[in-house]
Amino acid sequence: WLGDVYKRQVLQKYVQVGASCVVMPSLTVAEGSVVGAMSFVNQSLASWGIYAGVPVRRLRDRSKKLLKFTK
């Protein structure tokens, strides 16, 4: 059982995770996702979404406009 605790979480590019969030082991937060403060992430998250809550749920899509400033 303890082997699962030490599995790696993956945070891809342009991800933002709010303060006091809990991200469970072996999950992926896909590119461009935002997780609100004090959220509990118990599932892998799809890209370019805004998530929050306990447990986390998708609230809406996130704009990709920030990509034009990264080049």
N, C-alpha and C positions, 0 to 999 in steps of 0.2 A: 504494500500500500504506500509506503513512504517514497517509493521510487517515483510515483506520480507527482509528488510535491516538488521534486527537483527538475521537472521537465521545463523546457525553455518556452517563454512567451516570445512572439515575434511582433515587433512594431515596425511596419513598413514606412516608406518616405511620407512626409507631410502629415504625420499623425500627431494629434494633440490629446493628452490625457490630463484631466483635471486633478486637482488636489484631493487626496484621501480616497482615491479609487482603488478597488481591489480587482486585479486581473488574475483569474485562475490559471493554473499551469496548462501548458500545451495548447494555447489558443493563439490565433493570429488576429491582429487588428490591422486590417487591410489599408492600403494607400489612401491618404487623404481623410481618414475618419477622425471624428472628434468625439471624445467621451467627456460628458459633464462631470463636475466635481461630485464626490461621494457616491459614485455609481459602482455597481457590482457587475463585472463582466464575467458571465458564466458561459458564453458561447463566442465562437469566432465571428468577427464583424465584417460585413461587406464594405467595399470601397466607397469613398466619397459620401458618407452618411454622417448625420449628427445623432448621437446616442446619449441617453441618460436614463437613470432610474435604478431601482433595486427590485428585481433584476433589470439589467439594461434592456432598452428597447429602442428601435429606430424611430426618431421623431420626424426627420425629413432629410432631403438631399442637401449636400453641401456644394456650393459653387466651386468650379475649377478655375476661377479667374486668377487665383494666386499663382498659377503655373506660368503665366506670362511674365511675372516678375522674377522668376528663378533662372532665367536664361541670360 
